[in-house]
């Protein structure tokens, strides 16, 4: 039976365009359309779609409000269409916190320069999201772009085996001696990273690198949002940035972030990388550089995400004696990247999402 899709957008032209693309795929069928958020809620209840594609800015009710209400009532997987601008990034991050699972650029040329490839990627995204697990929306809060004051703890920010393919409770995780924490993720990652990083204290004693599959226009806004929510410091990485305790460096979208170490001093190198590399940033490339710079002295954590990026990087780290943790299937939005690592026998611990942050804080 084809996957049922509800298309929501206030532009009749864009609705027709998406309907045409989706209906051309034999595995997909459009069961209805809506021109605003309120109509989307109504039709979700009536038509019971498997996936919803949702615009953000619409009359009557915007896509973020509609997403939050749909997730509360129906828990239907939602893909947001977003503009690749700073404001578009902020709104998309709000939509992901409201419960949307993934997003796509509204301009097809931003998906791929090849129109047929862009259509294929759109349909594949719909199919993947249809198999995913929607998470409960995050608690409503002011957007960082409009928040003037953020309460911090008194501590300043700058203070500083045998594979186990079954879930291990966070309290049972053995202590690991590391000099660096490396986290990789993709679909579902923005919310997952927020849950993990907000559990770390300002005094967390190790540097952190973050690799999230995300467009270049989104990573500055995402780093800023995490920085405002977390006790640790979070910033988008720049070439030559030092690796410092209690600071997380987020790989810039469209670039590769590599780790280097001279003596006791570590830093990151940010570069374009090989043209043949599909992911920018790529977890494998970052983790392989960690294996060389911190052999046996780093912890890799693989969170929710589509595909297998991170598996070979984890293998390289594991071969030097580094420890590997992966998120469990039950708490993943898409059990792709963690599954690839666990099924390869690389995971030392498999943990639920809410267990990972506390386990990192207690055991590293």
Order of alpha helices (4+ residues) and beta strands (2+ residues): beta-alpha-beta-alpha-beta-alpha-beta-alpha-beta-alpha-alpha-beta-alpha-beta-alpha-beta-beta-beta-beta-alpha-beta-alpha-beta-alpha-beta-alpha
